[in-house]
């Protein structure tokens, strides 16, 4: 196939393949990072829960200080998580737009990302004789938005828990 393509088209096709690969790798890294950060938050919450469980010994000043420090670390980790999710979204959007541009300008028969964009914008699409409809909930929230919401929620939980442990326990 590449023997029939002009050098310019071949270069554009290689750029397209590279961008698709980058998008796939970034997607894998996105979920791996989020899984790790969710596990870290869950682990820290578990430690605090075990330190303050009813069957645990009376909370000492040191366990209270450790718990408040864990909450502070949790807030910082969640802020970093939020920034990472925002940066991941920016890279994803950048590569996605480049792919659509390459399809539009150089690889006219290929419309994979343009069709996907249309599908998410309209909520339905027809390919050949098949009609596809997007679930309304899938149109509302992108994966990046969901992770940013989760990071923000965890951050608020850490902050409130830290205040509670510091002043009310």
Residue frames as qw, qx, qy, qz and C-alpha x, y, z in Angstrom:
[[0.000, 0.885, 0.465, 0.000, 0.00, 0.00, 0.00],
 [0.303, -0.804, 0.067, 0.508, 2.75, 2.48, 0.89],
 [0.475, -0.051, 0.551, 0.684, 4.33, 2.02, -2.57],
 [0.179, 0.626, 0.591, 0.476, 1.33, 3.80, -4.15],
 [0.236, -0.910, -0.284, 0.188, 1.38, 6.74, -1.73],
 [0.361, 0.790, -0.166, 0.468, 3.30, 9.93, -2.35],
 [0.512, 0.084, -0.551, 0.654, 6.09, 10.66, 0.14],
 [0.197, -0.288, 0.215, -0.912, 3.99, 13.48, 1.63],
 [0.771, -0.266, -0.229, -0.531, 0.93, 11.21, 2.07],
 [0.800, -0.037, -0.556, 0.221, 3.13, 8.49, 3.53],
 [0.254, 0.195, -0.472, 0.821, 4.56, 10.98, 6.03],
 [0.457, -0.282, 0.073, -0.841, 1.07, 12.17, 7.00],
 [0.858, -0.179, -0.399, -0.271, -0.12, 8.58, 7.41],
 [0.641, 0.044, -0.582, 0.498, 2.88, 7.83, 9.66],
 [0.047, -0.249, 0.339, -0.906, 2.11, 10.94, 11.71],
 [0.688, -0.263, -0.170, -0.655, -1.50, 9.75, 12.00],
 [0.845, -0.107, -0.522, 0.052, -0.41, 6.28, 13.18],
 [0.410, 0.151, -0.527, 0.729, 1.97, 7.85, 15.69],
 [0.298, -0.276, 0.184, -0.895, -0.75, 10.12, 17.08],
 [0.815, -0.237, -0.324, -0.418, -3.19, 7.20, 17.39],
 [0.751, -0.020, -0.562, 0.345, -0.54, 5.26, 19.28],
 [0.152, 0.219, -0.415, 0.870, 0.15, 8.25, 21.55],
 [0.552, -0.302, -0.041, -0.776, -3.57, 8.59, 22.25],
 [0.870, -0.177, -0.438, -0.140, -3.84, 4.89, 23.13],
 [0.599, 0.064, -0.541, 0.587, -0.77, 5.01, 25.39],
 [0.086, -0.285, 0.273, -0.915, -2.01, 8.16, 27.10],
 [0.715, -0.316, -0.222, -0.583, -5.37, 6.51, 27.72],
 [0.836, -0.130, -0.505, 0.170, -3.68, 3.54, 29.37],
 [0.389, 0.135, -0.443, 0.797, -1.47, 5.82, 31.47],
 [0.344, -0.394, 0.006, -0.852, -4.51, 7.94, 32.42],
 [0.826, -0.352, -0.265, -0.351, -6.36, 4.96, 33.90],
 [0.764, -0.021, -0.482, 0.429, -3.22, 3.55, 35.56],
 [0.159, 0.284, -0.322, 0.889, -2.49, 6.91, 37.24],
 [0.528, -0.383, -0.035, -0.757, -6.08, 7.24, 38.40],
 [0.872, -0.234, -0.422, -0.082, -6.19, 3.69, 39.74],
 [0.594, 0.065, -0.477, 0.644, -3.00, 4.33, 41.72],
 [0.056, -0.297, 0.224, -0.927, -4.31, 7.63, 43.11],
 [0.714, -0.367, -0.209, -0.558, -7.64, 6.07, 44.08],
 [0.848, -0.149, -0.473, 0.187, -5.78, 3.22, 45.80],
 [0.371, 0.191, -0.411, 0.811, -3.52, 5.68, 47.65],
 [0.352, -0.359, 0.079, -0.861, -6.54, 7.67, 48.85],
 [0.838, -0.284, -0.328, -0.330, -8.35, 4.50, 49.87],
 [0.742, -0.002, -0.514, 0.431, -5.29, 3.24, 51.73],
 [0.143, 0.248, -0.359, 0.888, -4.86, 6.50, 53.63],
 [0.581, -0.355, -0.066, -0.729, -8.55, 6.54, 54.55],
 [0.870, -0.181, -0.457, -0.039, -8.22, 2.96, 55.77],
 [0.519, 0.114, -0.513, 0.674, -5.24, 3.87, 57.96],
 [0.189, -0.289, 0.230, -0.910, -7.18, 6.74, 59.53],
 [0.758, -0.273, -0.266, -0.529, -10.20, 4.50, 59.99],
 [0.816, -0.097, -0.529, 0.213, -8.14, 1.85, 61.74],
 [0.322, 0.186, -0.448, 0.813, -6.48, 4.44, 63.96],
 [0.293, -0.131, 0.243, -0.915, -9.84, 5.85, 65.04],
 [0.579, -0.220, -0.702, -0.352, -11.98, 2.70, 65.07],
 [0.637, -0.602, 0.056, -0.478, -14.04, 2.10, 68.24],
 [0.962, -0.235, -0.087, 0.108, -12.08, -1.06, 69.05],
 [0.576, 0.465, -0.287, 0.608, -8.76, 0.82, 68.72],
 [0.475, -0.382, -0.453, 0.651, -7.16, 2.19, 71.82],
 [0.022, -0.907, -0.279, 0.316, -8.11, 5.71, 72.86],
 [0.556, 0.715, 0.066, 0.419, -6.86, 8.20, 70.31],
 [0.594, -0.492, -0.076, 0.632, -3.61, 9.67, 71.52],
 [0.076, 0.876, -0.082, -0.470, -2.19, 13.04, 70.59],
 [0.213, -0.425, 0.714, 0.515, 0.31, 11.32, 68.29],
 [0.337, 0.330, 0.850, 0.233, -2.37, 9.35, 66.43],
 [0.211, 0.864, 0.372, -0.265, -4.39, 12.56, 66.06],
 [0.058, -0.773, 0.356, 0.523, -1.32, 14.37, 64.69],
 [0.298, -0.130, 0.843, 0.428, -0.56, 11.51, 62.30],
 [0.328, 0.583, 0.743, 0.023, -4.17, 11.50, 61.11],
 [0.148, 0.908, 0.113, -0.375, -4.16, 15.26, 60.49],
 [0.163, -0.581, 0.600, 0.525, -0.84, 14.91, 58.61],
 [0.356, 0.179, 0.871, 0.286, -2.37, 12.14, 56.48],
 [0.285, 0.794, 0.511, -0.163, -5.30, 14.46, 55.70],
 [0.017, 0.846, -0.220, -0.486, -2.90, 17.23, 54.65],
 [0.249, -0.287, 0.805, 0.456, -1.01, 14.77, 52.43],
 [0.369, 0.464, 0.803, 0.053, -4.38, 13.67, 51.03],
 [0.237, 0.885, 0.207, -0.342, -5.33, 17.25, 50.10],
 [0.063, -0.700, 0.517, 0.488, -1.95, 17.80, 48.43],
 [0.340, -0.030, 0.891, 0.299, -2.17, 14.45, 46.57],
 [0.370, 0.643, 0.667, -0.071, -5.65, 15.34, 45.32],
 [0.159, 0.881, -0.069, -0.441, -4.55, 18.76, 44.10],
 [0.147, -0.472, 0.745, 0.448, -1.71, 17.07, 42.19],
 [0.384, 0.274, 0.877, 0.093, -4.20, 14.48, 40.91],
 [0.334, 0.811, 0.382, -0.290, -6.49, 17.27, 39.67],
 [0.072, 0.798, -0.369, -0.470, -3.62, 19.02, 37.89],
 [0.267, -0.217, 0.878, 0.333, -2.48, 15.75, 36.29],
 [0.405, 0.501, 0.764, -0.037, -6.03, 15.05, 35.08],
 [0.270, 0.878, 0.117, -0.379, -6.31, 18.55, 33.59],
 [0.034, -0.655, 0.608, 0.448, -2.96, 18.22, 31.83],
 [0.368, 0.049, 0.909, 0.191, -3.89, 14.77, 30.52],
 [0.411, 0.704, 0.546, -0.194, -7.11, 16.22, 29.14],
 [0.161, 0.855, -0.198, -0.452, -5.19, 19.01, 27.40],
 [0.155, -0.411, 0.810, 0.389, -2.79, 16.55, 25.74],
 [0.406, 0.309, 0.860, 0.020, -5.64, 14.22, 24.75],
 [0.363, 0.815, 0.333, -0.305, -7.63, 17.08, 23.21],
 [0.037, 0.763, -0.438, -0.474, -4.53, 18.36, 21.41],
 [0.221, -0.205, 0.897, 0.324, -3.74, 14.98, 19.86],
 [0.402, 0.506, 0.754, -0.123, -7.39, 14.37, 19.03],
 [0.306, 0.856, 0.083, -0.407, -7.62, 17.71, 17.18],
 [0.049, -0.593, 0.667, 0.448, -4.39, 16.90, 15.30],
 [0.348, 0.093, 0.920, 0.152, -5.88, 13.59, 14.20],
 [0.399, 0.721, 0.523, -0.220, -9.03, 15.28, 12.92],
 [0.138, 0.835, -0.249, -0.470, -6.89, 17.84, 11.11],
 [0.183, -0.359, 0.832, 0.381, -4.80, 15.12, 9.42],
 [0.402, 0.379, 0.833, 0.008, -7.98, 13.32, 8.36],
 [0.312, 0.839, 0.308, -0.322, -9.51, 16.50, 6.95],
 [0.123, 0.866, -0.303, -0.378, -6.43, 17.90, 5.21],
 [0.083, 0.578, -0.772, -0.250, -4.33, 14.94, 4.12],
 [0.062, -0.023, 0.998, 0.013, -6.11, 11.62, 4.64],
 [0.472, 0.010, -0.115, -0.874, -9.53, 12.41, 3.21],
 [0.657, -0.122, -0.664, -0.336, -10.85, 8.83, 3.01],
 [0.452, -0.197, -0.743, 0.452, -10.15, 8.36, 6.73],
 [0.280, -0.572, -0.089, -0.766, -12.80, 9.95, 8.97],
 [0.588, -0.263, -0.728, 0.235, -12.50, 7.93, 12.19],
 [0.283, -0.291, -0.463, 0.788, -11.99, 10.84, 14.60],
 [0.213, -0.052, -0.182, -0.959, -14.23, 13.23, 12.68],
 [0.571, -0.307, -0.636, -0.419, -17.06, 10.68, 12.87],
 [0.502, -0.332, -0.670, 0.434, -16.41, 10.11, 16.57],
 [0.079, -0.119, -0.205, 0.968, -16.59, 13.86, 17.16],
 [0.409, -0.153, -0.404, -0.804, -19.86, 14.02, 15.24],
 [0.578, -0.304, -0.754, -0.066, -21.23, 11.07, 17.22],
 [0.381, -0.345, -0.571, 0.641, -20.51, 12.70, 20.57],
 [0.056, 0.073, 0.000, -0.996, -21.76, 16.11, 19.42],
 [0.512, -0.107, -0.395, -0.755, -25.07, 14.86, 17.95],
 [0.547, -0.189, 0.649, -0.493, -25.58, 11.81, 20.14],
 [0.817, 0.262, 0.503, -0.105, -26.34, 9.56, 17.19],
 [0.110, 0.592, -0.591, -0.537, -24.82, 8.57, 13.88],
 [0.910, 0.293, 0.226, -0.187, -25.47, 6.27, 10.95],
 [0.120, -0.570, 0.736, 0.345, -22.62, 4.23, 9.51],
 [0.079, -0.014, -0.920, -0.384, -23.62, 2.28, 6.44],
 [0.488, -0.417, -0.556, -0.528, -27.06, 0.88, 7.28],
 [0.555, -0.381, -0.633, 0.383, -26.38, 0.77, 11.03],
 [0.161, -0.791, -0.027, -0.589, -27.64, 3.50, 13.32],
 [0.576, -0.131, -0.585, 0.556, -25.89, 4.13, 16.64],
 [0.289, -0.831, -0.153, -0.450, -27.24, 6.14, 19.54],
 [0.348, 0.286, -0.587, 0.673, -25.13, 7.46, 22.40],
 [0.434, -0.597, -0.641, 0.210, -26.51, 7.13, 25.91],
 [0.044, -0.912, -0.116, -0.392, -27.41, 10.62, 27.20],
 [0.647, -0.741, 0.109, 0.144, -25.23, 10.15, 30.30],
 [0.777, -0.022, 0.264, 0.571, -22.21, 9.43, 28.09],
 [0.327, 0.700, 0.223, 0.594, -22.70, 12.84, 26.44],
 [0.356, -0.915, -0.107, -0.160, -22.76, 14.70, 29.74],
 [0.488, -0.789, 0.369, 0.062, -19.45, 13.76, 31.32],
 [0.653, 0.571, -0.489, 0.092, -16.10, 12.99, 29.76],
 [0.867, -0.201, -0.360, 0.279, -13.72, 10.65, 31.58],
 [0.409, 0.273, -0.282, 0.824, -11.45, 13.59, 32.37],
 [0.349, -0.514, 0.013, -0.783, -14.28, 15.51, 33.97],
 [0.857, -0.389, -0.289, -0.174, -15.21, 12.47, 36.06],
 [0.768, -0.054, -0.345, 0.537, -11.64, 12.14, 37.37],
 [0.135, 0.385, -0.172, 0.897, -11.41, 15.86, 38.08],
 [0.599, -0.516, -0.127, -0.599, -14.68, 15.63, 40.00],
 [0.897, -0.276, -0.330, 0.103, -13.39, 12.61, 41.93],
 [0.574, 0.149, -0.312, 0.742, -10.10, 14.34, 42.78],
 [0.148, -0.465, 0.078, -0.870, -11.97, 17.46, 43.94],
 [0.761, -0.463, -0.234, -0.390, -14.40, 15.37, 46.02],
 [0.843, -0.155, -0.360, 0.369, -11.57, 13.46, 47.69],
 [0.334, 0.316, -0.237, 0.856, -9.80, 16.76, 48.36],
 [0.423, -0.517, -0.017, -0.744, -12.90, 18.16, 50.09],
 [0.880, -0.356, -0.301, -0.091, -13.28, 14.94, 52.10],
 [0.711, 0.043, -0.354, 0.607, -9.63, 15.15, 53.21],
 [0.064, 0.421, -0.158, 0.891, -9.98, 18.80, 54.16],
 [0.622, -0.494, -0.098, -0.600, -13.20, 18.26, 56.15],
 [0.904, -0.236, -0.338, 0.112, -11.83, 15.13, 57.82],
 [0.545, 0.202, -0.334, 0.742, -8.65, 17.00, 58.76],
 [0.205, -0.475, 0.117, -0.848, -10.67, 19.85, 60.28],
 [0.806, -0.418, -0.223, -0.356, -12.84, 17.38, 62.16],
 [0.859, -0.108, -0.355, 0.352, -9.85, 15.50, 63.55],
 [0.378, 0.314, -0.264, 0.830, -8.06, 18.71, 64.43],
 [0.194, -0.312, 0.187, -0.911, -10.89, 20.54, 66.18],
 [0.711, -0.253, -0.067, -0.652, -13.73, 18.16, 67.00],
 [0.872, -0.062, -0.485, -0.010, -12.26, 14.83, 67.94]]
